[in-house]
Amino acid sequence: MRRSTLSTISPSQLNRRASGSNAAARMLGKQSRLSSGIPMPGGVNKLGGPPNLPRRSSMHGKVSQLRVDSRPINEKSFQHDCIRKLTAYLTTHGYNVAISTKLLAAPSSKEVLNIVQFLFHQLDPNFKFSAKLEEDVPLMFKRVGYPSQISKSALYAAGSPHTWPGLLAALAWLVDLLVYQEKKETGDEEAPFDDNGSKLILEYANRSYECFLGGDDDECERLDIEFKKQFDDSKLQLDDKKQKLEKLATEVQAKLQTLKKQPSALLTQQSRNADFLSDIAKFDHINSNLQSHLQAAEKKLEDRRQELVAKKAEREAILTGNEELKQRIAAQQINSVDVERMRKENEVLDTNLQQVVARGRELLDAAWDYEVQASTKLKELEQIVALFTQQANK
């Protein structure tokens, strides 16, 4: 049975993909130093079922031709994506020249050639370019299976608006190739299908086309069955993964709803932070007051120390005066008998003084009485004189 199930591919689709598939098949057959283990892009489009390649003798004249790049290389969004991809790869893989998206918007020929050298050395660190680098670059792209033509004239005017979009797309394609090689070497691939399903389809297309050219229809049918089985297995794995992700999404959504109902941890922490800041401000104020009190206490202590020094000096002076008085007393010639005699004489004098004072008081009392009597007599005399004067006037 010939592979009639593959009749869904139109001749235009087949011709559009033929050159890329043939280039990849040649690279897989040669297993050259640069392309060893690196499947080339440009395979067959992802289909809903196993693709089929009907016998078309008209393909033989187009297999060796390089196709025109069908990517939107002149669109700004596509260029921006390529620039970001190239910048990310260069900055993460040790490119020793300062690079930025602004620089890659319109680079010079020297900068482009430096980037190309760096990328090809990532493929083969032992590769040495010749003195005519502009002639080596197109050959290198052709050797790794780049499906479009890179001209030498484009490299001489690399930053011009006419040539740079094509070179940028080629560099982005080379970066994809290097990233794929890294993933393959590190074993990061989890399934025979990548995001576009192009890996398995490309391998199937290469093997099926070889059998097609050799006329081995049984092998082609076996490849169809094998490809369909791999495709179905991959679909089951994806379905299982989808169910797990849906379950995980449901759990995460439930957890999210629970967290939304709970008090916001951020608000709680912000409130605690505000309390801590308020406490810090209070402690700073208390510390400032304590510092003021400490300074006042230290000043008082210094004043007390000065007073203590003054008191000690005054005490020394008093002790010195007491010693002088003791020495003067010790130098006096009066004894205790003289002191007793002087005390008795003093008592006698005090007794006599008291008697004199008492007599003086008696005399004062008598003088007061005489003065009162004289005053009375004076008043009587004045009355008599007044009476006499009155009589005399009559």
VOVEXFI-17086 format. One line per field, with one value per residue (C-alpha): residue number from 1; residue in one letter; x negated, y, z. Coordinates in steps of 0.25 Angstrom, whole numbers. Example, Ala and Ser with C-alpha at 12.3 -4.5 7.8 and 13.67 -1.06 7.14 Angstrom:
! residues 2
k	1;2 $
r	A;S $
east	-49;-55 $
north	-18;-4 $
up	31;29 $
This chain:
! residues 394
k	1;2;3;4;5;6;7;8;9;10;11;12;13;14;15;16;17;18;19;20;21;22;23;24;25;26;27;28;29;30;31;32;33;34;35;36;37;38;39;40;41;42;43;44;45;46;47;48;49;50;51;52;53;54;55;56;57;58;59;60;61;62;63;64;65;66;67;68;69;70;71;72;73;74;75;76;77;78;79;80;81;82;83;84;85;86;87;88;89;90;91;92;93;94;95;96;97;98;99;100;101;102;103;104;105;106;107;108;109;110;111;112;113;114;115;116;117;118;119;120;121;122;123;124;125;126;127;128;129;130;131;132;133;134;135;136;137;138;139;140;141;142;143;144;145;146;147;148;149;150;151;152;153;154;155;156;157;158;159;160;161;162;163;164;165;166;167;168;169;170;171;172;173;174;175;176;177;178;179;180;181;182;183;184;185;186;187;188;189;190;191;192;193;194;195;196;197;198;199;200;201;202;203;204;205;206;207;208;209;210;211;212;213;214;215;216;217;218;219;220;221;222;223;224;225;226;227;228;229;230;231;232;233;234;235;236;237;238;239;240;241;242;243;244;245;246;247;248;249;250;251;252;253;254;255;256;257;258;259;260;261;262;263;264;265;266;267;268;269;270;271;272;273;274;275;276;277;278;279;280;281;282;283;284;285;286;287;288;289;290;291;292;293;294;295;296;297;298;299;300;301;302;303;304;305;306;307;308;309;310;311;312;313;314;315;316;317;318;319;320;321;322;323;324;325;326;327;328;329;330;331;332;333;334;335;336;337;338;339;340;341;342;343;344;345;346;347;348;349;350;351;352;353;354;355;356;357;358;359;360;361;362;363;364;365;366;367;368;369;370;371;372;373;374;375;376;377;378;379;380;381;382;383;384;385;386;387;388;389;390;391;392;393;394 $
r	M;R;R;S;T;L;S;T;I;S;P;S;Q;L;N;R;R;A;S;G;S;N;A;A;A;R;M;L;G;K;Q;S;R;L;S;S;G;I;P;M;P;G;G;V;N;K;L;G;G;P;P;N;L;P;R;R;S;S;M;H;G;K;V;S;Q;L;R;V;D;S;R;P;I;N;E;K;S;F;Q;H;D;C;I;R;K;L;T;A;Y;L;T;T;H;G;Y;N;V;A;I;S;T;K;L;L;A;A;P;S;S;K;E;V;L;N;I;V;Q;F;L;F;H;Q;L;D;P;N;F;K;F;S;A;K;L;E;E;D;V;P;L;M;F;K;R;V;G;Y;P;S;Q;I;S;K;S;A;L;Y;A;A;G;S;P;H;T;W;P;G;L;L;A;A;L;A;W;L;V;D;L;L;V;Y;Q;E;K;K;E;T;G;D;E;E;A;P;F;D;D;N;G;S;K;L;I;L;E;Y;A;N;R;S;Y;E;C;F;L;G;G;D;D;D;E;C;E;R;L;D;I;E;F;K;K;Q;F;D;D;S;K;L;Q;L;D;D;K;K;Q;K;L;E;K;L;A;T;E;V;Q;A;K;L;Q;T;L;K;K;Q;P;S;A;L;L;T;Q;Q;S;R;N;A;D;F;L;S;D;I;A;K;F;D;H;I;N;S;N;L;Q;S;H;L;Q;A;A;E;K;K;L;E;D;R;R;Q;E;L;V;A;K;K;A;E;R;E;A;I;L;T;G;N;E;E;L;K;Q;R;I;A;A;Q;Q;I;N;S;V;D;V;E;R;M;R;K;E;N;E;V;L;D;T;N;L;Q;Q;V;V;A;R;G;R;E;L;L;D;A;A;W;D;Y;E;V;Q;A;S;T;K;L;K;E;L;E;Q;I;V;A;L;F;T;Q;Q;A;N;K $
east	0;-6;-5;8;11;0;7;11;-2;-1;-12;-14;-17;-26;-34;-35;-41;-49;-62;-62;-59;-70;-80;-77;-78;-92;-97;-92;-99;-112;-113;-123;-131;-122;-108;-111;-99;-92;-79;-77;-64;-55;-48;-34;-22;-15;-3;9;4;-8;-12;-13;-22;-17;-26;-30;-41;-40;-47;-60;-63;-61;-67;-81;-75;-75;-62;-58;-56;-41;-42;-37;-52;-48;-37;-42;-36;-43;-56;-54;-52;-65;-73;-68;-71;-85;-88;-84;-92;-105;-104;-102;-113;-125;-125;-137;-132;-121;-108;-94;-81;-84;-97;-91;-81;-91;-105;-117;-123;-135;-125;-117;-129;-134;-120;-120;-134;-130;-117;-125;-135;-124;-121;-136;-146;-158;-153;-162;-157;-166;-170;-158;-148;-137;-139;-139;-126;-116;-123;-122;-107;-106;-113;-104;-92;-86;-75;-78;-89;-99;-106;-120;-115;-105;-116;-124;-111;-106;-99;-91;-76;-76;-86;-85;-71;-76;-89;-82;-72;-84;-91;-78;-77;-91;-88;-76;-85;-95;-84;-78;-92;-94;-81;-84;-98;-92;-80;-70;-60;-49;-41;-43;-34;-39;-30;-27;-28;-39;-50;-42;-36;-49;-55;-43;-43;-58;-57;-44;-49;-61;-52;-43;-55;-60;-46;-44;-29;-29;-39;-31;-19;-26;-31;-17;-12;-24;-23;-8;-11;-21;-12;0;-10;-14;0;4;-8;-4;11;5;-3;9;17;6;5;20;20;9;15;28;20;13;26;32;20;20;35;31;20;29;39;28;22;12;-2;-8;2;-1;-16;-15;-7;-18;-28;-21;-20;-35;-38;-30;-37;-50;-46;-42;-55;-63;-55;-57;-72;-73;-67;-76;-88;-83;-81;-95;-102;-95;-99;-113;-113;-107;-118;-129;-123;-123;-137;-141;-133;-140;-154;-150;-145;-157;-165;-156;-158;-173;-173;-164;-173;-185;-178;-174;-189;-193;-183;-187;-202;-198;-190;-202;-211;-202;-208;-194;-191;-178;-179;-180;-168;-160;-163;-159;-146;-143;-147;-137;-126;-128;-128;-115;-109;-113;-108;-95;-94;-97;-87;-76;-80;-79;-66;-61;-67;-60;-46;-48;-52;-39;-31;-37;-34;-20;-18;-25;-16;-4;-8;-11;3;9;0;4;19;16;9;20;30;22;21;36;38;28;35;48 $
north	0;13;25;31;37;47;54;66;73;82;83;98;93;82;91;101;92;83;90;91;76;72;81;75;61;64;69;57;48;55;57;68;74;86;80;67;64;77;75;87;95;97;83;80;88;82;74;68;54;47;54;47;50;46;42;55;55;70;72;67;80;88;80;87;101;111;116;131;134;133;139;154;159;173;174;182;173;161;169;173;158;154;166;162;147;150;160;150;139;148;153;139;132;141;150;160;172;182;179;185;185;199;195;183;192;197;191;193;182;179;177;167;159;159;153;143;139;137;129;120;117;113;102;98;105;99;106;117;127;131;146;148;147;152;140;130;134;130;117;114;117;108;97;97;97;111;111;125;131;140;149;155;169;168;167;179;188;180;191;197;196;187;176;176;170;157;156;158;147;138;141;138;125;121;125;115;105;107;107;94;87;91;85;73;71;74;64;75;70;63;57;55;66;81;93;92;77;79;70;57;62;65;52;45;53;50;35;35;42;33;21;29;31;17;11;4;6;-5;3;16;9;4;18;24;14;17;32;31;22;32;44;37;34;48;52;43;49;63;59;54;66;75;68;69;84;86;79;88;100;97;95;108;115;109;113;127;129;124;134;145;143;143;157;162;158;170;179;172;173;188;190;183;191;204;200;196;210;217;209;213;228;227;220;230;241;234;232;247;251;241;247;261;256;249;262;270;259;259;275;274;263;272;284;275;270;285;288;276;281;294;288;280;293;299;287;288;303;300;289;299;310;300;296;310;313;300;305;319;313;305;317;325;326;326;314;308;315;329;325;321;334;342;334;337;352;352;346;357;368;362;362;377;380;374;382;395;392;390;403;410;405;409;423;424;420;431;441;437;439;453;457;453;461;473;472;471;484;491;489;494;506;509;508;518;528;527;530;541;547;546;554;564;567;570 $
up	0;-4;6;1;15;12;1;10;7;-5;-15;-11;3;-1;-10;1;11;2;2;17;19;9;15;29;23;16;30;37;27;27;42;40;52;53;51;59;68;63;56;46;46;34;34;31;37;49;44;51;47;41;29;15;4;-10;-21;-28;-38;-40;-26;-31;-38;-25;-14;-15;-17;-5;-2;1;16;19;32;34;35;32;43;55;65;59;59;73;77;70;76;90;88;82;94;104;98;97;111;117;110;113;101;105;97;103;96;97;89;85;79;71;65;55;57;49;40;50;62;53;49;64;68;57;61;75;71;62;73;82;71;69;79;70;57;51;42;30;27;18;29;19;10;22;28;16;15;30;30;18;25;37;28;28;18;12;5;12;3;5;1;12;22;17;19;31;39;27;27;14;19;34;36;28;36;49;45;42;55;63;55;59;74;73;68;79;90;84;84;99;103;95;102;116;114;116;106;113;100;86;82;85;86;71;69;59;64;62;50;44;47;41;29;26;28;21;9;8;7;-3;-12;-10;-13;0;2;13;21;19;24;36;39;37;48;57;56;59;71;76;73;81;92;93;93;104;112;109;113;126;129;125;136;146;143;143;157;162;156;164;177;175;172;185;192;186;190;204;205;200;211;221;227;218;223;216;224;237;235;231;244;252;245;248;263;263;257;267;278;272;272;287;291;284;291;304;301;298;311;319;312;316;331;330;326;337;347;342;344;358;361;357;365;377;375;375;387;394;390;396;409;410;409;420;429;428;431;443;448;446;454;465;466;467;478;486;485;490;501;505;504;515;529;536;545;550;564;557;548;561;568;556;555;570;568;556;565;575;564;559;573;575;561;564;577;569;559;569;576;563;561;574;572;558;565;575;565;557;570;572;558;559;572;565;553;562;570;557;553;566;565;551;556;567;557;548;559;564;550;549;562;558;545;552 $
